[in-house]
């Protein structure tokens, strides 16, 4: 315990010593921190003093700079004021000089205007009289001619254009004279026309009387033919009451009535045909025949009565024919009924062997056996003989009850057939019970085969999915091999399917064919699910086959597209090199045709393409051509030396305004700001300081292995070389105008002059370009109009996307021999009447 207490005391002393040491260390840290804070405060104060000094120095420097700027601005203001005063003085001098020139020009123009007014007054005085002469009639023509001579004598010298006005007056006199002569001739012609019209009216009346007379004869013949129709149809009414009537007699009577009706109808039709043939003559008479002032002419009234009589005769003939038809039908029904009754009586008499007008039991049995090949049962015969068919005190069936005997025999036959059907049904049910059990076992075995075929179909579908994945990442040349591999799997699946289908379809062949329908109905119920599953499997196999076909077709399409694209690239390279070397189509053909035989073979084209430049750089727009200063001076001197300078200036101003309007119209269509007029400054959003970035060159890569196919595409079908005509047709580039645009002389529209307007559907041949203006963002081509060979620059598309020209071909190739005619129609318009009637007769109804 004492040792423990001593150890505890020692530990306490050690702890106290440690606490004292910690206290001392803490005091030392506090002193050090206080010293650091004091040092930081001192440094901060020094920095603040230094910052204040720098701010004062900056303020002093800024004040000095402001004073220097103020002095410079004052100096600049002084210089600007001096320049402004100098410009004002120069402007004042220019204005005074311009005012003097303007006053002189005004005086000169006033003199010219006064002179022109006098000339205009004299010209108007003469032209007033000229107008009177032009409208002169036959009565006042001489008077107007004398007045014109007087005015010309006094005013002609004042017009300033005596020769021109004299010719105008002379021409007016000649025109007026010709007009008066034409009026007189027209009056004479009108009188002749009226006389001819009166003559035609008289002739028309005579012709009309003749037509009415002919029509009257036809109408009388038609009426005569309709009167005898009642007498001809009357025997049919009497025949209907005859007890010995036969169908042959009815047919002969009806034929006679129909013949008479047809004759009457033919006569009435002759009347209507006559009216239709002479329709034009009758119509002309109806609208223009002469008549009394108070009413219609007698001829017209007769014609109207004849038309009424024709209608009545036609109605009577039609009514008689319809009545004869009805009477014929009634008589035929009666004759048929009589013949049937005779036939029944003959059958009765045939089996009535004892001729007692009754059929005994033995005779009834003979009747059933002879007519129906049926033996009547004894109980049925007993019922007949004891039933109501045999009257009391009679030994058989009388003729009056013979039809009931026929019905009874038919009922007995149906009972026997019903008994046979019942026996057949029982036999069929007995046979089908055993067959159905066998069929159920076979259906189960077929179900197992269907499941196996289904697994094969799934394999084919999985193969299809795998084929499509491989085809997406493979070259189209390998698609055919992938499809062939897939077709093998599909073929195996199809064979498995066909085997199961054949087994399923042959299930009903194990039974008698007369039970096949019932077996098929049973199988439709029991094997319905299997058949539905087989149909779905067939659809899936068909889809798989279609997918392999589609993969092959896509590979073929890709190959064709690649060849077409390569063909277009070959044409691009030829056109680019042609335009870079500035060659015509014939010259580039000669360059490729090394042996000069007039045809390009595959080796020549391949060799030329290997050496050709295939890096297609965009064409740069040509610079605008500016007139030289010397030419401008010469033009100014020529204008000053010209005696008629003012008229030349006015003409040039009009031409300049027209050209400027056309240029501005073209620029407005293309949404481009036109060039500013002289002396004006027009702001534009198209700043030349920020040009559009030039497009990158297009590098054409050609596969040498497929150049042979491309060459065959360039040649005509069946040809192995490229002729000059085919080459020119292929290389030449044409554009079709789809929207009106201007054809200008130079590339920049702001400095160009219009050549002419390109109309819609016009065709142009490309000579250079297309070139895109980086400033205005407009695409243009240098072209030649096919219509008139005018060359210039035309806009293909504007900066807003409006399309004016579209690439196309302006030519057709004759693929089959045909004719070339001068006019559109194959036959001349004017035909002879006889030919037209002949053609109309040949037309089908």
C-alpha positions in Angstrom: 0.0 0.0 0.0 2.8 2.4 0.9 4.5 1.6 -2.4 1.3 2.2 -4.2 0.8 5.5 -2.4 4.3 6.5 -3.3 3.7 5.6 -6.9 0.5 7.6 -7.0 2.3 10.6 -5.5 5.0 10.3 -8.1 2.4 10.2 -10.8 0.7 13.3 -9.5 4.0 15.2 -9.4 4.7 14.2 -13.0 1.2 15.3 -14.0 1.7 18.7 -12.3 5.1 19.1 -14.1 3.5 18.3 -17.4 0.7 20.9 -16.8 3.3 23.5 -15.9 5.2 22.8 -19.1 2.0 23.0 -21.2 1.1 26.3 -19.5 4.6 27.7 -20.3 4.4 26.5 -23.9 0.9 28.1 -24.3 2.1 31.4 -23.0 5.0 31.3 -25.5 2.6 30.7 -28.3 0.4 33.6 -27.3 3.4 36.0 -27.2 4.5 34.8 -30.6 0.9 35.3 -32.1 0.8 38.8 -30.6 4.1 39.7 -32.3 2.8 38.3 -35.6 -0.3 40.4 -35.4 1.7 43.5 -34.7 3.9 42.8 -37.7 0.8 42.3 -40.0 -0.7 45.5 -38.8 2.5 47.4 -39.6 2.7 45.9 -43.1 -1.0 46.7 -43.8 -0.4 50.4 -42.8 2.6 50.6 -45.1 0.5 49.1 -48.0 -2.3 51.6 -47.4 0.2 54.5 -47.5 1.7 53.2 -50.7 -1.7 52.7 -52.4 -2.7 56.3 -51.5 0.5 57.5 -53.1 -0.2 55.5 -56.3 -3.8 56.9 -56.6 -2.5 60.4 -56.3 0.0 59.7 -59.0 -2.7 58.2 -61.3 -5.0 61.2 -60.8 -2.2 63.6 -61.7 -1.4 61.6 -64.9 -5.1 61.5 -65.9 -5.4 65.3 -65.5 -2.4 65.8 -67.7 -3.9 63.5 -70.4 -7.2 65.3 -70.2 -5.5 68.6 -70.8 -3.6 67.2 -73.8 -6.8 65.7 -75.3 -8.7 69.0 -74.8 -6.0 70.9 -76.6 -6.1 68.3 -79.5 -9.9 68.5 -79.8 -9.8 72.3 -79.9 -7.1 72.1 -82.7 -9.3 69.5 -84.6 -12.4 71.7 -84.2 -10.5 74.7 -85.6 -9.3 72.6 -88.6 -12.8 71.2 -89.3 -14.2 74.7 -89.1 -11.7 75.9 -91.6 -12.4 73.0 -94.0 -16.2 73.6 -93.6 -15.8 77.2 -94.6 -13.6 76.3 -97.5 -16.2 73.7 -98.7 -19.0 76.2 -98.3 -17.1 78.7 -100.5 -16.4 76.0 -103.1 -20.0 74.8 -103.0 -21.2 78.4 -103.4 -19.1 78.8 -106.5 -20.3 75.6 -107.9 -23.9 76.5 -107.2 -23.5 79.9 -108.9 -21.9 78.2 -112.0 -24.7 75.6 -112.1 -27.3 78.3 -111.7 -25.9 80.2 -114.7 -25.8 77.0 -116.8 -29.3 76.1 -115.7 -30.6 79.6 -116.6 -29.0 79.3 -120.1 -30.4 75.8 -120.5 -33.9 77.0 -119.4 -33.8 79.8 -121.9 -32.8 77.4 -124.7 -35.5 74.9 -123.7 -38.2 77.6 -123.6 -37.3 78.6 -127.1 -37.5 75.0 -128.2 -40.7 74.5 -126.4 -42.3 77.6 -128.0 -41.2 76.3 -131.4 -42.5 72.9 -130.7 -45.9 74.3 -129.5 -46.2 76.2 -132.8 -45.4 73.0 -134.7 -47.8 71.0 -132.6 -50.6 73.5 -133.2 -50.1 73.4 -136.9 -49.9 69.6 -136.9 -53.1 69.4 -134.8 -55.0 71.7 -137.2 -54.0 69.5 -140.1 -54.8 66.2 -138.3 -58.2 67.5 -137.3 -59.1 67.9 -140.9 -57.4 64.5 -141.7 -59.6 62.8 -139.2 -62.7 64.4 -140.8 -61.5 63.1 -144.2 -61.0 59.6 -142.7 -64.6 59.5 -141.5 -66.1 61.2 -144.6 -69.0 59.7 -146.4 -69.8 59.5 -150.1 -71.8 62.7 -149.8 -69.2 65.0 -148.2 -65.9 63.4 -149.4 -65.2 66.1 -152.0 -65.9 68.9 -149.5 -63.6 67.3 -146.8 -60.8 66.9 -149.5 -61.0 70.7 -150.4 -60.9 71.7 -146.7 -57.8 69.5 -146.2 -56.1 71.2 -149.2 -56.8 74.7 -147.7 -55.4 73.8 -144.3 -52.3 72.2 -145.8 -51.6 75.4 -147.8 -51.6 77.6 -144.7 -50.3 75.3 -141.9 -48.0 72.7 -143.6 -44.9 74.9 -143.6 -45.2 75.5 -139.8 -45.2 71.8 -138.8 -41.4 71.3 -139.2 -42.0 68.0 -141.0 -43.6 68.9 -144.3 -42.8 65.8 -146.2 -44.1 63.5 -143.4 -47.3 65.4 -143.0 -47.8 65.5 -146.8 -47.5 61.7 -146.9 -49.9 61.4 -144.0 -52.5 63.6 -145.7 -52.1 61.7 -149.0 -52.5 58.4 -147.1 -55.6 59.7 -145.4 -57.2 60.7 -148.7 -56.4 57.3 -150.2 -57.9 55.5 -147.2 -61.0 57.7 -147.2 -61.5 57.1 -150.9 -61.1 53.3 -150.4 -63.5 53.5 -147.5 -66.1 55.4 -149.6 -65.7 52.9 -152.5 -66.1 50.0 -150.0 -69.3 51.6 -148.6 -70.8 51.9 -152.1 -69.8 48.3 -152.9 -71.3 47.1 -149.7 -74.6 48.9 -150.5 -74.8 47.3 -153.9 -73.9 43.9 -152.3 -76.7 44.3 -149.7 -79.2 45.0 -152.5 -78.1 41.9 -154.4 -78.3 39.9 -151.2 -81.9 40.9 -150.6 -82.9 40.1 -154.1 -81.3 36.7 -153.8 -83.1 36.1 -150.5 -86.4 36.8 -152.1 -85.6 34.4 -154.9 -84.6 31.7 -152.4 -87.8 32.2 -150.4 -89.9 31.6 -153.5 -87.9 28.6 -154.4 -88.1 27.3 -150.8 -91.9 27.6 -150.9 -92.0 25.5 -154.1 -89.7 22.9 -152.6 -91.8 22.8 -149.4 -95.0 22.2 -151.4 -93.3 19.3 -153.1 -92.1 17.8 -149.8 -95.5 18.1 -148.2 -97.0 16.3 -151.3 -94.5 13.4 -150.9 -95.1 13.2 -147.2 -98.9 13.2 -147.8 -98.6 10.1 -150.0 -96.5 8.3 -147.4 -99.0 9.1 -144.6 -102.0 7.9 -146.7 -100.2 4.6 -147.3 -99.4 4.2 -143.6 -103.1 4.9 -142.7 -104.2 2.4 -145.2 -101.9 -0.2 -143.7 -103.2 0.4 -140.1 -106.9 0.0 -141.1 -106.6 -3.8 -141.9 -104.9 -4.6 -138.6 -108.2 -5.2 -136.7 -109.3 -7.7 -139.4 -106.0 -9.6 -139.2 -106.0 -9.9 -135.3 -109.7 -10.9 -135.2 -109.0 -14.6 -135.9 -106.9 -14.8 -132.7 -109.9 -13.9 -130.6 -112.0 -16.6 -132.3 -109.3 -19.2 -132.0 -109.2 -18.7 -128.2 -112.7 -20.2 -128.1 -112.0 -23.2 -130.3 -111.9 -26.6 -128.5 -109.6 -28.1 -131.2 -107.1 -25.4 -131.0 -103.4 -26.3 -131.6 -100.1 -24.4 -131.1 -99.3 -24.6 -134.8 -102.6 -22.9 -135.7 -102.0 -20.2 -133.1 -98.5 -19.6 -134.5 -99.7 -19.3 -138.1 -102.5 -16.8 -137.1 -100.0 -14.8 -134.9 -97.5 -14.8 -137.7 -100.0 -13.3 -140.1 -101.0 -10.6 -137.6 -97.3 -9.8 -136.9 -96.5 -9.6 -140.6 -99.4 -7.1 -141.1 -98.3 -5.1 -138.1 -94.7 -5.1 -139.3 -95.8 -3.8 -142.7 -97.9 -1.1 -141.1 -95.0 -0.2 -138.8 -92.6 -0.1 -141.9 -95.0 2.4 -143.6 -95.2 4.6 -140.5 -91.4 4.4 -140.1 -91.0 5.5 -143.8 -92.9 8.7 -142.8 -90.6 9.4 -139.8 -87.5 8.5 -141.9 -88.6 10.9 -144.6 -88.9 13.7 -141.9 -85.5 12.8 -140.5 -83.8 12.8 -143.9 -85.4 16.1 -144.9 -85.1 17.6 -141.4 -82.9 20.5 -142.4 -85.2 21.6 -145.3 -88.3 21.3 -143.0 -86.5 23.2 -140.2 -85.4 26.0 -142.6 -89.0 26.3 -143.8 -90.4 26.3 -140.3 -88.1 29.2 -139.2 -88.1 31.3 -142.4 -91.1 30.3 -144.6 -93.1 33.3 -146.0 -96.7 33.6 -144.8 -99.5 36.0 -144.4 -99.2 38.9 -142.0 -102.1 37.7 -139.9 -101.2 34.0 -139.4 -99.3 30.9 -140.6 -99.2 29.8 -144.3 -101.5 27.1 -145.5 -98.4 24.8 -146.2 -97.4 25.1 -142.6 -100.8 24.1 -141.4 -100.9 21.1 -143.7 -97.5 20.0 -142.4 -98.7 20.2 -138.8 -101.8 18.1 -139.7 -99.6 15.5 -141.4 -97.4 15.2 -138.3 -100.5 14.6 -136.2 -101.7 11.9 -138.6 -98.2 10.2 -138.5 -98.3 10.1 -134.7 -101.9 8.6 -134.8 -100.9 5.9 -137.4 -97.9 5.0 -135.3 -100.0 4.7 -132.2 -102.6 2.5 -133.9 -99.8 0.2 -135.3 -98.1 -0.1 -131.9 -101.5 -0.8 -130.2 -102.4 -3.4 -132.7 -99.0 -5.2 -132.4 -99.3 -5.2 -128.6 -102.8 -6.5 -128.7 -101.8 -9.3 -131.2 -99.0 -10.2 -128.8 -101.3 -10.5 -125.8 -103.9 -12.5 -127.8 -101.2 -14.8 -129.1 -100.0 -15.5 -125.5 -103.6 -16.3 -124.4 -104.2 -18.6 -127.3 -100.9 -20.4 -126.8 -101.7 -21.0 -123.1 -105.1 -22.5 -124.1 -103.6 -24.6 -126.8 -100.9 -25.9 -124.4 -103.5 -26.8 -121.8 -105.5 -28.7 -124.4 -102.4 -30.6 -125.6 -101.5 -31.6 -122.0 -105.0 -32.8 -121.4 -104.8 -35.0 -124.6 -101.5 -36.3 -123.4 -103.0 -37.4 -120.1 -105.9 -39.0 -121.8 -103.5 -40.9 -124.1 -101.6 -42.3 -121.0 -104.8 -43.3 -119.4 -106.0 -45.1 -122.6 -102.6 -46.8 -122.9 -102.9 -48.6 -119.6 -106.8 -49.1 -119.8 -106.4 -52.5 -121.5 -110.1 -53.5 -121.2 -111.3 -50.1 -122.5 -113.8 -49.8 -119.6 -112.6 -46.2 -118.9 -111.3 -47.3 -115.5 -107.9 -48.6 -114.2 -108.1 -51.8 -112.3 -105.6 -52.9 -109.6 -103.5 -54.8 -112.2 -103.6 -51.9 -114.6 -102.6 -49.4 -111.8 -99.5 -51.7 -111.1 -98.7 -51.7 -114.8 -99.0 -47.9 -114.9 -96.5 -47.4 -111.9 -94.1 -49.8 -113.4 -94.3 -48.5 -116.9 -94.2 -44.8 -116.2 -92.0 -44.6 -113.0 -90.3 -48.1 -113.0 -91.7 -48.6 -109.5 -93.5 -51.6 -108.0 -96.4 -50.4 -105.8 -96.6 -52.3 -102.5 -99.7 -54.4 -102.0 -100.8 -52.4 -99.0 -100.6 -49.2 -101.1 -102.7 -50.8 -103.9 -105.2 -52.0 -101.3 -105.5 -48.4 -99.9 -106.0 -47.1 -103.4 -108.7 -49.5 -104.3 -110.5 -49.1 -101.0 -110.0 -45.4 -100.8 -111.8 -42.3 -102.2 -110.1 -42.7 -105.6 -112.5 -45.6 -106.5 -116.1 -44.6 -106.5 -118.8 -46.9 -105.2 -120.1 -49.6 -107.6 -117.0 -49.2 -109.8 -114.1 -51.6 -110.4 -111.2 -49.1 -110.7 -110.0 -45.5 -110.9 -111.9 -43.3 -113.4 -110.3 -40.7 -115.7 -111.5 -37.8 -113.5 -109.4 -39.2 -110.5 -106.3 -40.1 -112.6 -104.3 -37.0 -111.4 -104.9 -38.2 -107.8 -103.6 -41.6 -108.7 -100.4 -40.0 -110.0 -100.0 -38.1 -106.7 -100.5 -41.2 -104.7 -97.9 -43.1 -106.7 -95.4 -40.3 -106.1 -96.0 -40.3 -102.4 -95.4 -44.1 -102.3 -92.1 -43.6 -104.1 -91.0 -40.9 -101.6 -91.8 -43.2 -98.7 -89.6 -45.9 -100.1 -86.7 -43.5 -100.7 -87.1 -42.2 -97.1 -86.8 -45.8 -95.8 -83.7 -46.4 -97.8 -82.1 -43.1 -96.5 -82.8 -44.2 -92.9 -81.0 -47.5 -93.4 -78.1 -45.8 -95.0 -77.8 -43.3 -92.1 -77.6 -46.2 -89.6 -74.9 -48.0 -91.6 -72.9 -44.8 -91.8 -73.1 -44.1 -88.1 -71.9 -47.7 -87.4 -68.9 -47.3 -89.8 -67.9 -43.8 -88.5 -67.7 -44.9 -84.9 -64.7 -47.2 -85.7 -63.2 -44.7 -88.1 -63.2 -41.8 -85.6 -61.2 -43.7 -83.1 -58.5 -44.4 -85.7 -58.5 -40.8 -86.8 -58.0 -39.5 -83.3 -54.9 -41.6 -82.9 -53.5 -40.3 -86.3 -54.3 -36.7 -85.3 -52.2 -37.2 -82.1 -49.2 -38.5 -84.2 -49.6 -35.6 -86.6 -49.5 -33.1 -83.7 -46.1 -34.4 -82.8 -44.9 -34.0 -86.4 -46.3 -30.4 -86.4 -44.3 -29.6 -83.3 -41.1 -30.8 -85.0 -41.9 -28.7 -88.1 -42.6 -25.7 -85.9 -39.1 -26.1 -84.4 -37.6 -26.1 -88.0 -39.6 -22.9 -88.8 -38.1 -21.3 -85.7 -34.6 -22.2 -86.9 -35.3 -20.6 -90.2 -36.6 -17.4 -88.6 -33.5 -17.3 -86.4 -31.3 -17.7 -89.5 -33.2 -14.8 -91.1 -32.4 -12.6 -88.1 -28.8 -13.6 -88.2 -28.6 -13.0 -92.0 -30.0 -9.5 -91.7 -27.5 -8.6 -89.0 -24.6 -9.8 -91.1 -26.0 -8.1 -94.2 -26.2 -4.7 -92.4 -22.4 -4.7 -91.9 -21.3 -6.6 -95.0 -20.7 -5.4 -98.6 -23.6 -6.0 -100.9 -21.5 -8.5 -102.9 -21.8 -10.9 -99.9 -25.5 -10.6 -99.6 -26.2 -13.2 -102.2 -24.1 -15.8 -100.4 -25.9 -15.0 -97.1 -29.3 -15.3 -98.8 -28.3 -18.7 -100.4 -27.2 -20.0 -97.0 -30.5 -18.9 -95.5 -32.5 -20.4 -98.3 -31.0 -23.9 -97.5 -32.5 -23.6 -94.0 -35.8 -22.4 -95.3 -35.9 -25.2 -97.8 -35.4 -27.8 -95.0 -38.2 -26.2 -93.0 -40.4 -26.1 -96.1 -39.8 -29.8 -96.7 -40.7 -30.6 -93.1 -43.9 -28.5 -93.4 -44.9 -30.0 -96.7 -44.5 -33.5 -95.3 -46.7 -32.8 -92.3 -49.3 -31.0 -94.5 -49.5 -34.0 -96.8 -50.0 -36.3 -93.9 -52.8 -34.1 -92.5 -54.5 -33.8 -95.8 -54.4 -37.6 -96.3 -56.2 -38.5 -93.1 -59.6 -38.8 -94.8 -58.3 -41.2 -97.4 -58.6 -44.3 -95.1 -62.4 -44.4 -95.4 -64.9 -45.1 -98.1 -65.3 -42.0 -100.4 -69.0 -41.8 -99.7 -68.2 -41.1 -96.1 -65.5 -38.5 -97.0 -67.7 -35.5 -96.3 -68.6 -36.6 -92.8 -64.9 -37.5 -92.1 -63.8 -34.0 -93.3 -66.4 -32.4 -91.0 -65.1 -34.5 -88.1 -61.5 -33.6 -88.9 -62.4 -29.9 -89.2 -63.5 -30.0 -85.5 -60.8 -32.3 -84.1 -57.8 -31.0 -86.1 -58.8 -27.3 -86.3 -56.0 -26.1 -84.0 -53.4 -28.1 -86.1 -54.7 -26.6 -89.3 -54.6 -23.1 -87.9 -51.1 -23.7 -86.7 -50.1 -25.0 -90.1 -51.5 -22.0 -91.9 -49.5 -19.7 -89.6 -46.3 -21.8 -90.3 -46.9 -21.3 -94.0 -47.2 -17.6 -93.6 -44.0 -17.5 -91.6 -42.1 -19.5 -94.2 -43.5 -17.3 -96.9 -42.3 -14.2 -95.0 -38.9 -15.7 -94.5 -38.6 -16.4 -98.3 -39.7 -12.8 -99.0 -37.0 -11.5 -96.7 -34.2 -13.4 -98.5 -35.6 -12.1 -101.8 -35.6 -8.6 -100.4 -32.0 -8.9 -99.3 -31.0 -10.0 -102.8 -33.1 -7.1 -104.4 -31.5 -4.6 -102.1 -28.1 -5.8 -103.0 -29.0 -5.5 -106.7 -30.4 -2.0 -106.2 -27.3 -0.9 -104.3 -25.1 -2.2 -107.1 -27.2 -0.3 -109.7 -27.1 2.9 -107.6 -23.3 2.6 -107.2 -22.9 2.2 -111.0 -25.2 5.2 -111.7 -23.4 7.4 -109.1 -20.1 6.4 -110.7 -21.5 7.2 -114.1 -22.5 10.7 -112.9 -19.1 11.2 -111.3 -17.4 10.3 -114.7 -19.6 12.8 -116.4 -18.7 15.4 -113.7 -15.0 14.8 -114.3 -15.3 15.2 -118.1 -17.3 18.4 -117.8 -14.9 19.9 -115.2 -11.8 19.2 -117.3 -13.6 20.5 -120.4 -14.4 23.8 -118.7 -11.0 24.1 -117.0 -9.3 23.6 -120.4 -11.9 25.7 -122.2 -12.7 23.0 -124.8 -15.8 22.4 -126.8 -17.6 19.1 -126.6 -16.1 18.0 -129.9 -12.6 19.0 -128.7 -12.8 17.0 -125.4 -14.1 14.0 -127.5 -11.1 14.3 -129.7 -8.8 14.5 -126.7 -10.2 11.2 -125.3 -10.3 9.5 -128.7 -6.6 8.9 -129.0 -6.7 6.7 -132.2 -9.0 9.2 -134.0 -11.5 6.5 -135.2 -14.5 8.5 -134.2 -15.4 6.2 -131.3 -14.2 6.0 -127.7 -13.5 2.5 -126.4 -13.2 1.4 -122.8 -9.3 1.5 -122.8 -9.2 5.1 -124.1 -11.7 6.3 -121.5 -10.0 4.5 -118.7 -6.6 5.9 -119.6 -8.0 9.5 -119.9 -9.7 9.3 -116.5 -6.5 8.1 -114.8 -4.7 11.2 -116.1 -7.6 13.6 -115.6 -7.9 16.1 -112.8 -10.4 14.6 -110.4 -10.3 17.3 -107.7 -13.3 19.4 -108.7 -12.6 22.9 -107.4 -15.5 25.4 -107.4 -15.5 27.9 -110.2 -14.8 31.5 -109.1 -17.1 34.3 -110.4 -15.4 36.3 -113.2 -14.5 39.9 -112.5 -16.7 42.6 -113.9 -15.2 44.3 -117.0 -14.7 48.0 -116.5 -14.4 50.4 -119.5 -11.0 52.0 -119.8 -10.5 55.7 -119.1 -9.2 56.4 -122.6 -12.4 54.9 -124.1 -14.5 57.1 -121.8 -12.7 60.2 -122.9 -13.1 59.3 -126.6 -16.8 58.8 -126.1 -17.1 62.2 -124.3 -15.3 63.9 -127.2 -17.5 62.2 -129.8 -20.6 63.3 -127.9 -19.4 67.0 -127.8 -18.5 67.0 -131.5 -21.9 65.6 -132.5 -24.2 68.2 -134.0 -27.4 66.7 -132.4 -26.0 66.2 -128.9 -29.3 66.9 -127.1 -31.2 64.2 -129.0 -28.5 61.7 -128.4 -28.5 62.4 -124.7 -32.3 62.0 -124.5 -32.1 58.6 -126.4 -29.3 57.4 -124.1 -31.2 58.4 -121.0 -34.3 56.4 -122.2 -32.1 53.3 -122.9 -30.4 53.7 -119.6 -33.7 53.9 -117.7 -35.0 50.8 -119.5 -31.9 48.8 -118.8 -31.9 50.0 -115.2 -35.5 48.9 -114.8 -34.9 45.4 -116.2 -31.8 45.0 -114.0 -33.7 46.1 -110.9 -36.6 43.7 -111.8 -34.1 40.8 -112.2 -32.5 41.8 -108.9 -35.9 42.0 -107.2 -36.7 38.5 -108.4 -33.5 37.1 -107.1 -33.8 39.1 -103.8 -30.5 41.0 -104.5 -29.9 44.7 -103.8 -29.4 46.4 -107.2 -26.5 48.7 -108.0 -26.9 52.2 -106.6 -27.6 55.1 -109.1 -24.9 57.6 -109.8 -24.6 60.2 -107.1 -26.5 58.2 -104.5 -25.3 56.0 -101.6 -27.6 53.1 -100.9 -27.0 51.0 -97.7 -27.0 47.3 -98.1 -26.9 44.3 -95.8 -24.5 42.4 -98.0 -21.2 43.7 -96.8 -18.2 42.9 -98.9 -16.1 42.9 -95.8 -17.6 39.6 -94.6 -17.6 37.2 -97.7 -19.0 33.8 -97.6 -16.6 31.0 -96.9 -15.5 29.3 -100.1 -16.7 25.7 -100.5 -14.2 22.9 -100.3 -13.1 21.1 -103.5 -14.9 17.8 -104.3 -12.5 14.8 -104.7 -13.9 12.2 -107.1 -12.8 8.6 -106.5 -13.4 6.1 -109.3 -13.2 2.3 -108.8 -11.2 0.9 -111.7 -12.8 -2.5 -111.3 -16.2 -1.2 -112.2 -15.3 1.2 -115.0 -16.2 -1.5 -117.5 -19.8 -1.5 -116.2 -19.9 2.3 -116.2 -18.6 2.4 -119.8 -21.5 0.1 -120.9 -24.0 2.4 -119.1 -22.6 5.3 -121.1 -22.9 3.5 -124.4 -26.2 2.8 -126.2 -27.8 -0.6 -125.6 -26.0 -3.3 -127.5 -23.0 -1.1 -128.4 -19.4 -1.7 -127.2 -18.0 1.7 -128.0 -19.1 5.3 -127.4 -19.9 7.2 -130.5 -19.5 11.0 -130.9 -23.2 11.6 -131.0 -23.9 9.7 -127.8 -20.9 11.3 -126.1 -22.1 14.8 -127.0 -25.6 14.0 -125.9 -24.3 12.7 -122.5 -21.7 15.4 -121.7 -23.6 18.4 -122.9 -25.5 20.0 -119.9 -28.8 21.7 -120.5 -31.1 23.6 -118.1 -34.8 24.2 -118.4 -36.3 27.5 -117.4 -39.0 26.9 -114.8 -39.4 30.5 -113.8 -38.8 33.7 -115.9 -35.4 35.3 -115.3 -33.1 37.7 -117.0 -30.1 36.8 -119.3 -27.3 39.3 -118.4 -24.0 40.0 -120.2 -21.6 39.7 -117.2 -21.6 37.8 -114.0 -22.2 40.4 -111.2 -25.9 41.5 -111.6 -25.1 44.9 -110.1 -22.8 45.9 -113.0 -24.6 43.9 -115.8 -26.8 44.8 -118.7 -29.7 42.6 -119.7 -29.5 40.7 -122.9 -33.1 39.5 -123.0 -35.7 37.6 -120.8 -35.7 33.8 -120.6 -39.3 32.5 -120.8 -40.7 29.6 -119.0 -40.0 26.2 -120.5 -37.1 27.6 -122.6 -34.0 25.5 -122.8 -30.4 26.7 -122.4 -27.0 24.9 -122.9 -24.5 25.4 -120.1 -21.1 26.9 -121.2 -19.6 27.6 -117.7 -20.5 27.0 -114.1 -22.7 26.7 -112.1 -20.8 29.5 -110.1 -21.9 30.7 -106.7 -21.3 34.4 -105.9 -19.9 34.5 -102.4 -21.1 38.1 -101.9 -24.7 37.8 -103.0 -25.0 34.0 -102.3 -26.6 33.6 -105.8 -25.8 30.7 -108.2 -25.5 31.4 -111.9 -24.4 29.7 -115.1 -23.0 31.0 -118.3 -25.3 29.6 -121.0 -26.5 29.7 -124.6 -30.2 29.9 -125.4 -31.1 27.1 -127.7 -33.9 29.2 -129.3 -31.7 32.0 -130.7 -28.1 31.2 -129.6 -27.9 34.3 -127.3 -25.1 33.9 -124.7 -25.1 35.3 -121.2 -25.3 34.6 -117.5 -28.6 33.3 -115.9 -29.6 32.7 -112.3 -30.0 29.1 -111.3 -31.3 29.8 -107.7 -31.5 33.0 -105.6 -30.2 33.5 -102.1 -33.6 32.7 -100.7 -33.8 29.3 -102.4 -36.1 30.3 -105.4 -35.3 28.0 -108.3 -35.2 29.5 -111.8 -33.4 26.8 -113.8 -33.5 23.0 -113.5 -31.3 20.5 -115.2 -32.9 18.5 -118.0 -32.5 17.1 -121.5 -34.0 19.0 -124.5 -33.8 16.1 -127.0 -35.6 12.9 -127.9 -34.1 9.7 -129.4 -35.9 7.9 -132.2 -36.2 4.3 -130.9 -38.6 3.1 -133.7 -39.0 4.3 -137.3 -41.8 6.9 -137.6 -42.9 9.7 -140.0 -42.3 13.4 -139.8 -45.2 15.6 -140.9 -45.5 19.3 -141.5 -48.6 19.7 -139.4 -49.9 18.3 -136.2 -52.9 16.5 -137.7 -52.2 13.4 -139.9 -55.1 14.1 -142.2 -56.1 17.5 -143.7 -59.0 19.3 -142.0 -61.1 19.8 -145.1 -62.6 16.4 -146.1 -65.1 15.7 -148.9 -68.6 15.1 -147.8 -68.6 11.7 -149.4 -65.5 10.6 -147.4 -67.1 11.9 -144.1 -70.3 9.9 -144.8 -68.3 6.8 -145.7 -66.3 7.1 -142.4 -69.5 7.6 -140.4 -71.0 4.4 -141.9 -67.9 2.5 -140.8 -68.3 3.6 -137.2 -69.8 0.9 -134.9 -73.1 1.6 -133.2 
